[in-house]
Amino acid sequence: MHELNNYLNRKIEENRITSYNIVVIKNGKTVFSTFGGFSVIIPEKIKTTQKTIYDLASITKPLATSFLIALLIEDKKFKQGDNLGYIFGDIPEDKKEITIEQLLTHTTGNISWKPLYYKNQNFNSIFREALRTKLEKPPGKFVIYSCLNYIILKAIIEKITGEDYISIFNRLIKKPLKIEDTFFSPPIKLKERISATEDGNGYEKEKALNIFKIKIPERKGIIWGKVHDGNSFFSGGTAGNAGLFSTADDVSKIAMQFLPNSNTILTNRMLQLFYKNLTPFSSVHRSMGFILKTTQGASISKLLSDKTIYHFGFTGTSITIDPERDLIITILLNRVHPKVHEPTHSDIIKKSQDIIMRRYV
């Protein structure tokens, strides 16, 4: 598709992104795929291939954490209405009534981000710091997209099951779906296949200083094969909010589990919760793990149906699922190598989707 490749190659020339990898699945079959650019520029140049592995950043939230929560609800390990006081017992008073559903839909009132690792660099300390952090709004009344919510969800998964989060993901999702190129903390032997991210952690250092007036641990050199997100890195690879690495092909295979015609793991009742608007009081419509297209100012193509769900990741990644058309569009970009490129990549995703929709749908 020359139009799409030409457009994305221009974005590379404009230094908006360094690479792209796209897969489009319709009616259960791949109808289009393309890639381009360099997965690594510094310290060496490595061309992107179809098998390039990307740091998925926040699409870890729906594809791993929300998915696991759904499977564990089905297994009757807990209910979506269970609150933190019931699960953890002795926690700060303002967090006790927060429910699992509120965590999933970003309606807890938690602030959007904090470098929770600024004092202690392990997951338990990071989780406890999330619980200590003052709420920005009262729970259940506002949508504030927050990484803290999914950090707490990881702790819930491990608390209730008594099992390590990564082990549960591998057992319940990776193994059944036979996705071999999907990892938390990918093995070093795959490094040359992995798209590198930032040179150091300057972006988070600047945010930490500007917002919280705190200094955070420094990460030196190109972040390559290690998760870009600081909370996940200092949690040992994932804090539940980020950390998943995968190819466009494997991301699409996971996404197929959210389509009624290709789902093999979830019950239909649970599947519907990924499409149901659980935040009708807000202009931002969120389901159990995704953003809905009915959200005011949704950052995806208008050519997609109103039933579409989607999610973006900070590094440049995105997954979009349209059940009405039995369609998945996986667009993995890299906008953080060797530094974080601004503005946001949402306009590139939207334009790319427009081109794809006109040609294939």
N, C-alpha and C positions, 0 to 999 in steps of 0.2 A: 504494500500500500504506500505508494510514493508520497501522497499528500501528508500522511501521518509521520513518516520518517523524515520528510523534509522539514516539517514543523518542529519536531523534537530535536533534530540536528541544529536548527536555528537556536533553540533554547540552550543547547550545549555551547554554541558559538557566543551566545550572550552571557555565558557563565552563570546561567540560572540553575543548570543541572550538569552532571558529568556523565550520566548514563541513563538508559531506560531499558526496561524489559517488560513486555506486554503479552498477555494471553487472554483470548476471548473464547468463552465456551457457550454454545447455544444448543439446547436440547441434548445436553450430555456429551457433546462432541466439541473438540477444539476446531473452531472455524477460522481463527487467525492468530498468529503470533509473530512478534518481531522484537528486535533488540538493537542496541547501538551504543556508541560511546566507549568510555574507559571505566572499568570497575575500580581501577587504581591509577592515580596520576603520580602521587608521591608516596613512597620513595622511588618507585619505578612505574612505568606505564604498562598496564595489562588491559587488553581489550575485553569488553563485555561479551559473554556468550549466552546461549540459551540456558546454560546450567549455572550461571552466576548466582551466588547466594547473597541475599540482602539482609541487612539488619532491619527487621520489619517495624521496629519501634512500637507505636501504640496500636497497630492492628493485632498485636498480641492480646489486647483486651478482649475483643470478640472471638478471635480464632482459637484462643487457648483458655483464658480465665473464665469468660462467660460460658463458653462451651462446657468446661469442666463443671461449673456451678450447675448448669442445666442437667448434666448427666448425674450429678450427685443428688440433686433434688428428685430426679426420677428414681434413684436408688434409695430414696427416703432417708438420706443421711441428715437432711435438714429441710426446712421450708423457706420459701422466699420471704415470708413474713417474719421469720425469726429475727430477734434483735440482738445487738452486740452485748447487752447486759446478760442475756440468757446464755449466749455462747461463751463469753469470756469471764463473766462474773465481775471481779473487781477492776473496773475501768472508770475513767473520768465521767462524771454525772451527765455532761452534755452529749456524750456519745452512746449512752446506754439504750436509748430508744431507737437508734438508727437501725434500719432493717437491711437485710440482704438485698431486697429489691431496690431500696434507695441507693445502696452502693453501686449496683449494676446500672442504674439510670442516672447517676450523678446528681441526685437530689438530697444529698446528706447535708449540704451547706459547707462542706470542706473547701478550703482554698484550692486554687487550681494546681499549684506546684510548690514544693519546698525541697531544698537539698537536705533531706532528713539524715544524711550520712555525715553531716558536718562535725558531729561529736564522736560518734562510734560507727565503725565500718563493718557491720554485720546485720543480717536481716532482722533479728529479734529487736535490736536497738532501733533500727529504722522503723519498724512497725510500731514500737512503743512511742517513738517520737511523733509518728502520725496521729496516734491516739491523744497525745498531749497537745497537739497543735490546735489553737483556738478556731472554732467555726466562724466562717464569714457570714453565714445566714442560718436561720433556724431550719432544721431538717424537714423535708417533705413539701417545701413550698416554692423552691427555686431550682433551676438547673444550672449548676456550675460544674463544667467539665473539670475533673480533678484526678490526677494520678494517685493521690492518697487513697481514694476509694478502692482502687484495684490492688493496692498494696495491702489494704485490710482484707480484701477478699482472698488474697493468697494465704494470709494467716488463718483465715476461717477454714479454707480447704485443708491445710495441714493440721489444724487443731482438731477438726471433726474426724478426719480419716486416720490421723496418726502416721501419715505417709508423706514423704517428700513430694512437693509440687511437681518437680520435673519428672519424677518416677511415675506419678499419676498420669501426667500428660502422655508420657511414652506408652503407658499401659492401656489407657482408655481411648486415646486419639491416634497417636503415631502408628502403633502396631496394627490396629484394626484397619486403618486406611492405607497401610503400606506406603507411607511417605518417607522415603529414604534420605531425602535432602533437606530435612527439617530438623532443627536442633536448638537447644539452649546451650550456650558455650560450645560452639562447633569445634571438632577436633583440629589440632594444629596442622595435620596433614592436608586439610582442605583450605588452608589459608589463601593460596593463590586463586581459588575459585570465589573468594569472598570479597564483596565490594567494601572498600575501606571508607571510613567516615572522617571525623574531624582530626586536625592536627592539635592534639592536646584537648583540654576541656575548657577553653576560653569562653565559650558561650555560657556555660553554666556558672563559671566563676564570675562573669560580669553580672549575670542575673542575681546571683546570691549576694553580691556586694551592693547592687543598686536597690534591691527589694528588701533584703533582710539585714544588710550591713554586716554580713558575716563572711569569713574566709573559709573556703572549702579545700580539701586535699587536692593537690595538683596531679593531673595525669599528663605525662610527658610523651611526646612523639605521636605518630599517626596511630589512631585507634583503628585496629585492623584485626578482625576476627574476635574482637571483644565488644560487648554491647556498649552503645554510645551513651545511653541514659545512665546518669550517675547513680541514682538510687538502685537500679538493677545491677549495675557493675559491682557496687559495694555490698550487694546482697548475695554475691556469688554467681551472678549470671542473669538472674531475674528477680524482680520484686512483684511480679504479677501484672505490672503495668506495661512492661516492655521486656525485651530479651529474646524473643523468638527470631531465629534466622531461617530463611527458606528461599526457594526459587519461585518464580512466577508459576511454574507448573504445579508445584506442591501446594502453594497458596490456593490455587484454583481448585485443587482436589479437596482441600479442607472446606472451601466455600460451597462446594456442591452439597455438603451435608445440611446446608441451610435452604436448599431448594426442595420442595415437596416431591418432585419427580425423581430425585437422585439421592435423597436422604436414606441412609441405612442404619443410623445409630439412634437418632432421637425419635420419640413418639410424636405423632402429629400434634397432640395437645401442647407439648413443650415447644415444638417448632414454632407454633403460632405466637409464642411470647417474644420471639425475635422480630416479629412484624407488628405486634400490637403497640399502639401508642400508650405508654405507661405514664406520660407526662402531659396530659391534656390541658393542664392549667398553664402551660408555658408555650411560648412561640417556638421553642426548641423541642421538637418531638423526638423522644428517645424510647427505644424498646429495651429488651433485656441486655443488649450489648452493642446495639447499633444506633446510628442516627437515621431517621426516616426522611424520605424525600419531601414529605409534607411540612417539614421544618421551614419556617420563614427564611428565605434567602439561602436555601440549600445549595451547597457548593458542587453540584453535579449537573450533568446535562439535562435540560428540560425535555429532551426526547425520550428519556427513561420514564417508565410508568410511575404513577403515584404510590405504588406499593413497594417501590425500591428502597432497600436499606444499604447503608454504606458506612465506611470508617476510613479515616486517614491516619498516617503515621508521620511523626516529626521528620524523620530522615528523608521523606519523599514518597512513601509508599501509600497504596490505597487498594481497597477491595470494594466492589460495587455489585450488588445482587438484585436482579429484577425478576421476581417470581412469575409475573404476568407473561413475560417473554421467555421464561426459562433460560435466563441469561446471566453470565458472570463476566465482569470485566476486571481483570487484575492489571494494575499499572504500578510498577515498581520503578521509581526514579531515585536518584541520589542527589540531594541538594545540600549535603553537609560535608563534602570532601573537596579540598582539604580544609575548608572553613564553611561555616553555616552561611548559605546563600539566602538572602532575602530579596523580595518579599516571599510570602507563602507560596507553595506550589499548587494551590487549589485551582488557580486559573489555567494552569497547564493540564491538570487532570480533566477539567471541564471541557476544554477545547479538544483534547484527545478523544474524550468520550463522544463529543459531537461528530467528529470525523468517523469514528467507529460506527456509531448509530446510523449515520447516513449510508454507510457502505454495506453493513452486515445485518442490519435489523429492519 
